[in-house]
Amino acid sequence: ILQKALAEGIVFVEVKTRADESLTPAESVITPAKKTKLNRAARYFLTIHNIENRPYRFDVVTVVLGQAGPVQIRHYENAFVP
């Protein structure tokens, strides 16, 4: 998890990388269980830093290395709501 502080809150970013997307798109591996774990980790981070009242969101960045073409990077802002 990466995080950065913004004026409107904190952004936690999950980055997924794939060699190609022939079998599974990178963004499809963010399962409900993974979302729960990410939310739990984010809330822990906010608590230990005493900023649990700050708004936060989850973004997902996918990187496809593109063996058959150029690297593709996609950024999904507010990708899911905890």
Helices and strands as residue ranges (DSSP letters): E 2-6, E 9-18, G 26-29, H 32-48, E 56-64, E 72-80
